[in-house]
Amino acid sequence: MLYEIVKSAEIAEPKVSVVIPVYNVISYIDETIESLLNQTLKEVEIVLVDDGSSDGSLERIIELATEHQNICVVKEPNAGPGTARNNGLDVARGKYISFVDSDDVLPEKALEIMYHAAESEQVGVVTGISVSFNSSRSWFIGGHFKKGVFKKRS
């Protein structure tokens, strides 16, 4: 095992586990975690996998984990986001898994909508739309939608 569980989540049966690779994102991680803590779906496990950060990110996510029972913190030596996601997947206990980047923000109903879509449609994969943004504008990322992968929700 090349990772260590620093703090386990104290949530009995998570509906969704959100796995987030964390690497030197002290400037962004609070906003990302806040967007997950504010989800309307409450049975959410947040699995933060620190990938060898040196900027205080690990200390910050441990601090947040002590304040919130649904946060799990894992640390590993730097191996890249793919390894961090795989190690987070190994630790996650939710019925469904969501991968979120450490600089992403989810709308408050995102996980609830996707969870209910998976349950009602009895599917194993649900995706949402993405919007990229910077300080001056935002734009829709429609790659999969244009290729007919999405089934529109009624």
PyMOL commands that set and color helices and strands:
alter all, ss='L'
color gray80, all
select helices_A, chain A and resi 29-37+57-67+81-91+110-121+143-146
alter helices_A, ss='H'
color red, helices_A
select strands_A, chain A and resi 4-7+16-22+44-50+71-75+96-99+130-133+138-141
alter strands_A, ss='S'
color yellow, strands_A
deselect
rebuild
show_as cartoon
